[in-house]
Amino acid sequence: MDIGSVIKKYRKESGFTQEEMANRLGVTTPAVNKWENGNSKPDIDLLAPIARLLHISLDTLLAFRENLTDAEIEEAYALVDRKLVEIIRKSLANIRTYHEKQRQTSWFDSKPDGTILGQKVTALHRVGVYVPGGKAAYPSSVLMNIVPAKVAGVDEIIMVTPPGKDGKVTPTTLVAAKEAGADAIYKVGGAQAIGALAYGTESIPKVDKIVGPGNIYVALAKKAVYGYVSIDAIAGPSEILVIADETANPRFVAADLLSQAEHDELASAILVTTSEELAKKVSDETDKFIKELSRGEIIQKSLDNYGYILVTDTMDEAIETANEIASEHLEIQTKNPFDVMTKIRNAGAIFIGEYASEPLGDYFAGPNHVLPTNGTAKFFSPLSVDDFIKKSSIIGYSEEALRDIHKDIQAFAEAEQLTAHANSIKVRFEGEE
């Protein structure tokens, strides 16, 4: 039962009209009507008031299913091809090895006078991972979101994912979650799942951070709860940009561009090249591929709206263009790709050479495929172990060490007219002035 049906059921049992319920909540009657008809969902901030008004728990309101049982997980393993399970394990090993190199440790620096400065690195206690369901399953995203959290040392990882109409979760998703090390899996999705992770319910504990992709409702819900919890980012449509010169294989380039265009109609695929001849060949190859590929209609719409081939006079101009676009995925297929790579400032992930195709990063290489989009690669980084830790500064001073500089601190505080700050230092050396 979806949230709209739950609201309708318990509203009627409580004897409220839609208008009465709307007045109690401070919303419009059409808003309540839309909830019950499934045309919209309540804002996250309204979930608790709705539950109180209807005298039900948040779990009931959100129609949560219980935590998955061992039997359900065993069933998933039985349904997934053994070869695919082994591939998932190989990918998992690569992802874990890569992220283990990102680990940070606490450090301390001491001086003979008793000064101790340092930084304490602490993993987050509990993290929520959202995994989309619906029409497609993405076990690779399960691995990419859970593994860095495990490597960081997160105590508890709670995964939420919407079940199908049969009440079951996609078997590959469950296998990936089990292999990656999810501590609990709940069958719930949408904005309500984000609300549950952010605020906690009777069955789902409150988390410190929420990560993972989702639809527009999930993305907006994550944005709404930011501040109550931390989030990874607001992900936009997938992007790929290829820098190529006359040495590039046009068939490879075309295939790589389409690998992202097939995600959805809003995905962008851009070729920046110094060769007009290559540009024409790539265009021809894309037309051929579209006729052969199963998601050709989606690809065509993506290219029509957000597909570009840009021809520059020089490679420096191509690089400048790529840096300005700051694409999620950047492939370099040129004669000297490492030379080009050194000049790239803005990109989520950089793929070097014609055999470093973007799907390699999506599934197997090891670096995280959760990447900044919409130009945010100018200031954001891929999901990493750093996203699952926090740092505390350590400060320790002996009496001797503080005595040498206490007057400087007092003077600084007094310059800011913060006399209590100055006094906090001064009282420790009363009688010595």
SEDO-86839 format. One record per residue (C-alpha): residue in one letter; x, y, z. Coordinates in Angstrom, 3 decimals, padded with zeros to 6 digits. Layout:
{A, {X, Y, Z}},
...
***
This chain:
{M, {000.000, 000.000, 000.000}},
{D, {001.449, 003.381, -001.007}},
{I, {001.455, 006.420, 001.280}},
{G, {-001.564, 007.989, -000.442}},
{S, {-003.691, 004.882, 000.138}},
{V, {-002.557, 004.763, 003.779}},
{I, {-003.547, 008.404, 004.323}},
{K, {-006.941, 007.836, 002.727}},
{K, {-007.627, 004.685, 004.778}},
{Y, {-006.762, 006.162, 008.172}},
{R, {-008.295, 009.583, 007.390}},
{K, {-011.628, 007.887, 006.859}},
{E, {-011.194, 005.733, 009.970}},
{S, {-010.489, 008.915, 011.942}},
{G, {-013.672, 010.513, 010.594}},
{F, {-011.934, 013.422, 008.844}},
{T, {-012.967, 014.900, 005.518}},
{Q, {-010.175, 015.944, 003.177}},
{E, {-010.965, 019.563, 004.022}},
{E, {-010.798, 018.944, 007.783}},
{M, {-007.491, 017.136, 007.442}},
{A, {-006.100, 019.924, 005.270}},
{N, {-007.094, 022.561, 007.837}},
{R, {-005.461, 020.599, 010.667}},
{L, {-002.210, 020.349, 008.707}},
{G, {-002.178, 023.860, 007.271}},
{V, {-002.362, 022.707, 003.647}},
{T, {-004.978, 022.958, 000.914}},
{T, {-007.752, 020.439, 000.316}},
{P, {-006.504, 019.793, -003.260}},
{A, {-003.114, 018.880, -001.775}},
{V, {-004.671, 016.140, 000.355}},
{N, {-006.682, 014.964, -002.639}},
{K, {-003.497, 014.692, -004.721}},
{W, {-001.785, 012.642, -001.998}},
{E, {-004.641, 010.184, -001.860}},
{N, {-004.862, 009.873, -005.644}},
{G, {-001.121, 009.275, -005.957}},
{N, {-000.534, 012.472, -007.950}},
{S, {001.890, 013.878, -005.371}},
{K, {003.388, 013.060, -001.983}},
{P, {003.409, 015.027, 001.273}},
{D, {006.448, 017.132, 002.080}},
{I, {008.866, 015.357, 004.378}},
{D, {008.225, 017.912, 007.145}},
{L, {004.547, 016.857, 007.176}},
{L, {005.128, 013.148, 007.753}},
{A, {005.247, 013.305, 011.552}},
{P, {002.208, 015.676, 011.851}},
{I, {000.181, 013.433, 009.536}},
{A, {001.052, 010.353, 011.610}},
{R, {000.072, 012.125, 014.849}},
{L, {-003.176, 013.424, 013.365}},
{L, {-004.202, 009.958, 012.169}},
{H, {-002.983, 008.259, 015.386}},
{I, {-000.652, 005.904, 013.526}},
{S, {003.096, 005.282, 013.614}},
{L, {005.470, 006.544, 010.948}},
{D, {006.087, 002.929, 009.990}},
{T, {002.384, 002.477, 009.296}},
{L, {002.137, 005.772, 007.413}},
{L, {005.081, 004.920, 005.213}},
{A, {003.928, 001.335, 004.685}},
{F, {007.288, -000.090, 005.631}},
{R, {008.053, -003.698, 004.988}},
{E, {010.114, -005.575, 007.511}},
{N, {013.857, -006.000, 007.307}},
{L, {014.777, -008.667, 004.797}},
{T, {015.091, -012.167, 006.150}},
{D, {017.955, -014.592, 005.591}},
{A, {015.553, -016.748, 003.591}},
{E, {014.864, -013.893, 001.158}},
{I, {018.573, -013.288, 000.688}},
{E, {019.206, -017.009, 000.111}},
{E, {016.429, -016.994, -002.469}},
{A, {018.104, -014.073, -004.243}},
{Y, {021.380, -015.983, -004.472}},
{A, {019.523, -018.946, -005.972}},
{L, {017.984, -016.718, -008.642}},
{V, {021.191, -014.943, -009.715}},
{D, {023.504, -016.681, -012.178}},
{R, {026.633, -017.962, -010.416}},
{K, {028.851, -016.359, -013.045}},
{L, {027.303, -012.971, -012.288}},
{V, {027.872, -013.492, -008.560}},
{E, {031.560, -014.132, -009.276}},
{I, {031.738, -011.018, -011.469}},
{I, {030.195, -008.971, -008.639}},
{R, {032.847, -010.340, -006.277}},
{K, {035.674, -009.468, -008.678}},
{S, {034.327, -005.947, -009.085}},
{L, {033.906, -005.672, -005.320}},
{A, {037.554, -006.625, -004.757}},
{N, {038.728, -003.932, -007.198}},
{I, {036.510, -001.278, -005.608}},
{R, {037.663, -002.202, -002.100}},
{T, {041.364, -002.175, -003.060}},
{Y, {041.051, 001.265, -004.656}},
{H, {039.201, 002.804, -001.724}},
{E, {041.523, 001.304, 000.879}},
{K, {044.232, 003.589, -000.507}},
{Q, {042.057, 006.571, 000.524}},
{R, {042.094, 005.759, 004.223}},
{Q, {043.222, 008.526, 006.546}},
{T, {044.649, 008.150, 010.026}},
{S, {044.650, 010.385, 013.060}},
{W, {047.888, 012.286, 013.701}},
{F, {049.528, 014.170, 016.549}},
{D, {052.449, 016.590, 016.655}},
{S, {054.114, 017.326, 020.020}},
{K, {056.814, 019.793, 021.042}},
{P, {059.202, 019.769, 024.012}},
{D, {057.315, 022.629, 025.685}},
{G, {054.191, 020.500, 026.065}},
{T, {052.284, 021.654, 022.969}},
{I, {050.206, 018.907, 021.375}},
{L, {048.335, 019.493, 018.118}},
{G, {046.638, 016.907, 016.010}},
{Q, {043.647, 015.626, 014.108}},
{K, {041.361, 012.775, 015.118}},
{V, {039.724, 010.908, 012.239}},
{T, {036.437, 009.200, 013.140}},
{A, {034.107, 007.187, 010.939}},
{L, {030.424, 008.107, 010.885}},
{H, {028.309, 005.931, 013.164}},
{R, {025.384, 005.090, 010.889}},
{V, {024.847, 005.694, 007.149}},
{G, {021.775, 005.222, 004.951}},
{V, {022.148, 004.009, 001.376}},
{Y, {019.288, 004.549, -001.055}},
{V, {019.119, 002.102, -003.951}},
{P, {016.614, 002.709, -006.773}},
{G, {014.179, 000.003, -007.774}},
{G, {011.436, 000.244, -010.319}},
{K, {012.200, -000.576, -013.931}},
{A, {015.955, -001.085, -013.574}},
{A, {018.366, -002.561, -011.058}},
{Y, {021.843, -001.192, -010.484}},
{P, {023.905, -003.595, -008.352}},
{S, {027.020, -001.634, -009.348}},
{S, {025.663, 001.435, -007.499}},
{V, {025.092, -000.738, -004.435}},
{L, {028.789, -001.637, -004.408}},
{M, {029.950, 001.924, -005.070}},
{N, {027.940, 003.379, -002.179}},
{I, {028.490, 000.689, 000.441}},
{V, {032.166, -000.222, -000.055}},
{P, {033.708, 003.195, 000.762}},
{A, {031.532, 003.353, 003.880}},
{K, {032.761, -000.078, 004.970}},
{V, {036.381, 000.832, 004.259}},
{A, {035.972, 004.055, 006.258}},
{G, {034.821, 002.004, 009.251}},
{V, {031.149, 003.036, 009.445}},
{D, {029.524, 001.064, 012.281}},
{E, {026.150, 000.449, 010.646}},
{I, {024.969, 000.668, 007.036}},
{I, {021.195, 000.763, 006.473}},
{M, {020.025, 000.165, 002.916}},
{V, {016.553, 001.067, 001.657}},
{T, {015.155, 000.087, -001.707}},
{P, {011.618, -000.066, -003.134}},
{P, {010.236, -003.568, -003.733}},
{G, {008.353, -004.598, -006.840}},
{K, {004.630, -005.195, -006.980}},
{D, {005.291, -008.705, -005.699}},
{G, {006.856, -007.260, -002.556}},
{K, {010.292, -008.533, -003.464}},
{V, {013.589, -006.772, -004.130}},
{T, {015.512, -007.378, -007.347}},
{P, {017.762, -010.411, -006.662}},
{T, {020.941, -008.818, -008.098}},
{T, {020.456, -005.814, -005.804}},
{L, {020.180, -008.081, -002.766}},
{V, {023.226, -010.144, -003.737}},
{A, {025.313, -007.000, -004.259}},
{A, {024.168, -005.590, -000.900}},
{K, {025.002, -008.805, 000.936}},
{E, {028.409, -009.082, -000.703}},
{A, {029.228, -005.429, 000.001}},
{G, {028.262, -005.715, 003.665}},
{A, {024.943, -003.928, 004.239}},
{D, {023.901, -004.435, 007.868}},
{A, {020.142, -004.104, 007.292}},
{I, {017.937, -003.842, 004.212}},
{Y, {014.434, -002.361, 004.275}},
{K, {011.889, -002.674, 001.517}},
{V, {010.825, 000.927, 001.107}},
{G, {011.565, 003.614, -001.453}},
{G, {010.777, 007.131, -002.581}},
{A, {010.832, 010.362, -000.610}},
{Q, {009.341, 008.592, 002.410}},
{A, {012.407, 006.352, 002.640}},
{I, {014.623, 009.437, 002.750}},
{G, {012.424, 010.884, 005.490}},
{A, {012.689, 007.693, 007.508}},
{L, {016.483, 007.669, 007.289}},
{A, {016.701, 011.360, 008.175}},
{Y, {014.352, 011.381, 011.174}},
{G, {014.118, 007.743, 012.224}},
{T, {011.024, 005.612, 012.759}},
{E, {010.036, 002.750, 015.049}},
{S, {011.785, 000.263, 012.770}},
{I, {014.381, 002.309, 010.856}},
{P, {017.025, 004.132, 012.902}},
{K, {018.066, 007.708, 012.180}},
{V, {021.291, 007.903, 010.179}},
{D, {024.074, 010.479, 010.067}},
{K, {024.351, 010.612, 006.288}},
{I, {022.318, 009.530, 003.256}},
{V, {023.946, 008.522, -000.014}},
{G, {022.762, 006.957, -003.238}},
{P, {020.916, 007.962, -006.423}},
{G, {017.174, 008.169, -007.011}},
{N, {014.461, 009.861, -009.033}},
{I, {013.491, 013.530, -008.784}},
{Y, {011.399, 012.895, -005.641}},
{V, {014.319, 011.214, -003.912}},
{A, {016.712, 013.980, -004.981}},
{L, {014.422, 016.727, -003.680}},
{A, {013.806, 014.821, -000.464}},
{K, {017.556, 014.579, 000.132}},
{K, {017.823, 018.309, -000.463}},
{A, {014.982, 018.941, 002.014}},
{V, {016.540, 016.919, 004.855}},
{Y, {020.040, 018.316, 004.414}},
{G, {020.983, 019.837, 007.750}},
{Y, {019.188, 017.175, 009.761}},
{V, {021.584, 014.733, 008.141}},
{S, {024.446, 014.988, 005.698}},
{I, {023.949, 013.926, 002.069}},
{D, {026.349, 013.030, -000.716}},
{A, {025.082, 015.341, -003.466}},
{I, {022.083, 016.108, -005.666}},
{A, {022.820, 014.003, -008.725}},
{G, {021.866, 015.239, -012.166}},
{P, {021.580, 013.366, -015.473}},
{S, {024.595, 011.402, -016.682}},
{E, {027.267, 013.171, -018.757}},
{I, {030.197, 012.208, -020.949}},
{L, {032.688, 014.356, -022.826}},
{V, {035.325, 012.925, -025.156}},
{I, {038.431, 014.846, -026.196}},
{A, {039.779, 013.339, -029.398}},
{D, {042.185, 014.112, -032.212}},
{E, {042.702, 012.644, -035.657}},
{T, {044.250, 009.463, -034.206}},
{A, {041.060, 008.425, -032.400}},
{N, {038.977, 005.462, -033.551}},
{P, {035.602, 006.979, -034.574}},
{R, {033.760, 003.745, -033.809}},
{F, {035.159, 003.656, -030.273}},
{V, {034.297, 007.306, -029.708}},
{A, {030.738, 006.892, -030.981}},
{A, {030.153, 003.805, -028.852}},
{D, {031.408, 005.580, -025.726}},
{L, {029.235, 008.633, -026.300}},
{L, {026.154, 006.454, -026.656}},
{S, {026.968, 004.497, -023.505}},
{Q, {025.850, 007.535, -021.502}},
{A, {023.159, 008.794, -023.837}},
{E, {021.193, 005.606, -023.205}},
{H, {020.677, 006.436, -019.523}},
{D, {017.810, 008.837, -020.215}},
{E, {016.625, 011.625, -022.486}},
{L, {018.330, 014.253, -020.296}},
{A, {021.795, 012.701, -020.494}},
{S, {024.466, 014.639, -022.387}},
{A, {027.116, 013.320, -024.760}},
{I, {029.715, 015.732, -026.135}},
{L, {032.660, 015.250, -028.489}},
{V, {035.343, 017.941, -028.589}},
{T, {037.855, 017.322, -031.366}},
{T, {040.525, 019.026, -033.415}},
{S, {039.640, 016.914, -036.453}},
{E, {036.660, 017.761, -038.632}},
{E, {037.105, 014.433, -040.443}},
{L, {036.816, 012.528, -037.163}},
{A, {033.727, 014.550, -036.252}},
{K, {031.972, 013.448, -039.449}},
{K, {032.957, 009.806, -038.982}},
{V, {031.751, 009.772, -035.364}},
{S, {028.427, 011.259, -036.442}},
{D, {028.020, 008.522, -039.058}},
{E, {028.913, 005.785, -036.561}},
{T, {026.391, 007.047, -034.000}},
{D, {023.633, 006.860, -036.600}},
{K, {024.566, 003.237, -037.319}},
{F, {024.697, 002.251, -033.646}},
{I, {021.345, 003.847, -032.800}},
{K, {019.628, 001.527, -035.292}},
{E, {021.165, -001.511, -033.569}},
{L, {020.822, -000.649, -029.872}},
{S, {017.829, -001.606, -027.723}},
{R, {017.466, 001.877, -026.212}},
{G, {017.861, 003.637, -029.539}},
{E, {014.811, 005.863, -029.041}},
{I, {016.104, 007.195, -025.710}},
{I, {019.576, 007.684, -027.196}},
{Q, {018.191, 009.657, -030.107}},
{K, {016.235, 012.004, -027.837}},
{S, {019.306, 012.508, -025.660}},
{L, {021.471, 013.383, -028.653}},
{D, {018.816, 015.638, -030.160}},
{N, {018.586, 017.659, -026.946}},
{Y, {022.028, 017.428, -025.350}},
{G, {024.367, 015.867, -027.886}},
{Y, {027.095, 018.027, -029.423}},
{I, {030.148, 017.711, -031.615}},
{L, {032.495, 020.678, -031.225}},
{V, {035.466, 021.198, -033.535}},
{T, {038.328, 023.353, -032.232}},
{D, {041.377, 024.741, -033.991}},
{T, {043.846, 023.541, -031.359}},
{M, {044.085, 020.961, -028.595}},
{D, {044.494, 023.741, -026.029}},
{E, {041.093, 025.087, -027.095}},
{A, {039.615, 021.603, -026.739}},
{I, {041.038, 021.305, -023.235}},
{E, {039.774, 024.758, -022.282}},
{T, {036.303, 023.783, -023.488}},
{A, {036.357, 020.560, -021.477}},
{N, {037.457, 022.401, -018.341}},
{E, {034.634, 024.878, -018.722}},
{I, {031.995, 022.144, -019.183}},
{A, {033.416, 020.128, -016.245}},
{S, {031.812, 016.857, -017.295}},
{E, {031.007, 013.937, -015.026}},
{H, {032.982, 011.541, -017.260}},
{L, {035.883, 012.716, -019.427}},
{E, {037.576, 010.443, -021.950}},
{I, {040.846, 011.398, -023.614}},
{Q, {041.453, 009.650, -026.912}},
{T, {044.431, 011.473, -028.385}},
{K, {047.964, 010.720, -029.547}},
{N, {049.392, 011.847, -026.175}},
{P, {046.544, 011.368, -023.658}},
{F, {048.739, 011.778, -020.566}},
{D, {049.889, 015.188, -021.767}},
{V, {046.257, 016.240, -022.135}},
{M, {045.366, 014.774, -018.734}},
{T, {047.862, 017.023, -016.950}},
{K, {045.987, 020.078, -018.232}},
{I, {042.532, 018.904, -017.136}},
{R, {041.274, 020.752, -014.059}},
{N, {037.577, 019.909, -014.007}},
{A, {036.209, 016.393, -014.438}},
{G, {034.562, 013.795, -012.228}},
{A, {036.539, 010.879, -013.638}},
{I, {039.226, 010.936, -016.340}},
{F, {039.611, 007.976, -018.687}},
{I, {042.962, 007.818, -020.478}},
{G, {043.437, 006.129, -023.846}},
{E, {041.141, 004.366, -026.256}},
{Y, {040.809, 001.226, -024.144}},
{A, {039.731, 003.046, -020.991}},
{S, {036.058, 003.133, -021.923}},
{E, {033.624, 004.789, -019.505}},
{P, {031.737, 001.553, -018.614}},
{L, {035.055, 000.221, -017.285}},
{G, {034.704, 002.790, -014.509}},
{D, {031.022, 002.085, -014.024}},
{Y, {031.466, -001.583, -013.277}},
{F, {034.922, -002.883, -012.685}},
{A, {038.057, -000.736, -012.478}},
{G, {037.645, 000.307, -008.839}},
{P, {037.333, 004.128, -008.701}},
{N, {033.889, 005.267, -007.587}},
{H, {031.280, 005.896, -010.258}},
{V, {029.285, 008.281, -008.047}},
{L, {030.539, 011.502, -009.614}},
{P, {029.755, 015.229, -009.647}},
{T, {027.363, 016.363, -012.405}},
{N, {025.983, 019.617, -013.810}},
{G, {029.362, 021.322, -013.823}},
{T, {029.933, 020.689, -010.117}},
{A, {033.180, 018.876, -010.939}},
{K, {034.685, 022.368, -010.701}},
{F, {034.437, 022.062, -006.915}},
{F, {033.129, 018.584, -005.995}},
{S, {034.864, 015.206, -005.980}},
{P, {033.743, 011.603, -006.542}},
{L, {032.226, 009.706, -003.633}},
{S, {035.063, 008.386, -001.495}},
{V, {036.113, 007.198, 001.933}},
{D, {036.393, 010.888, 002.886}},
{D, {032.597, 011.160, 002.653}},
{F, {032.165, 008.713, 005.520}},
{I, {034.558, 010.198, 008.045}},
{K, {034.710, 013.357, 010.095}},
{K, {037.717, 015.119, 011.587}},
{S, {038.178, 016.645, 015.013}},
{S, {041.010, 019.020, 015.867}},
{I, {043.160, 018.121, 018.889}},
{I, {044.710, 020.901, 020.995}},
{G, {046.742, 020.357, 024.149}},
{Y, {048.983, 022.915, 025.875}},
{S, {051.076, 022.712, 029.018}},
{E, {051.219, 025.567, 031.516}},
{E, {054.692, 026.430, 030.247}},
{A, {053.582, 026.537, 026.627}},
{L, {050.570, 028.750, 027.347}},
{R, {052.570, 031.099, 029.592}},
{D, {054.854, 032.016, 026.703}},
{I, {052.004, 033.235, 024.509}},
{H, {049.130, 034.086, 026.816}},
{K, {049.563, 037.848, 026.512}},
{D, {049.380, 037.584, 022.716}},
{I, {046.073, 035.722, 022.974}},
{Q, {044.688, 038.264, 025.430}},
{A, {045.635, 041.111, 023.130}},
{F, {044.020, 039.407, 020.144}},
{A, {040.780, 038.796, 022.064}},
{E, {040.668, 042.367, 023.368}},
{A, {041.170, 043.663, 019.820}},
{E, {037.918, 041.887, 018.969}},
{Q, {036.324, 043.290, 022.146}},
{L, {035.744, 039.793, 023.508}},
{T, {036.781, 040.404, 027.084}},
{A, {035.494, 037.056, 028.355}},
{H, {037.784, 035.322, 025.878}},
{A, {040.707, 037.375, 027.185}},
{N, {039.748, 036.677, 030.778}},
{S, {039.653, 032.919, 030.169}},
{I, {043.378, 033.120, 029.437}},
{K, {044.187, 035.806, 032.009}},
{V, {042.811, 033.941, 035.069}},
{R, {045.322, 031.161, 034.572}},
{F, {048.195, 033.513, 035.253}},
{E, {046.784, 035.802, 037.966}},
{G, {049.453, 037.133, 040.247}},
{E, {052.169, 036.787, 037.645}},
{E, {051.507, 040.087, 035.880}},
***
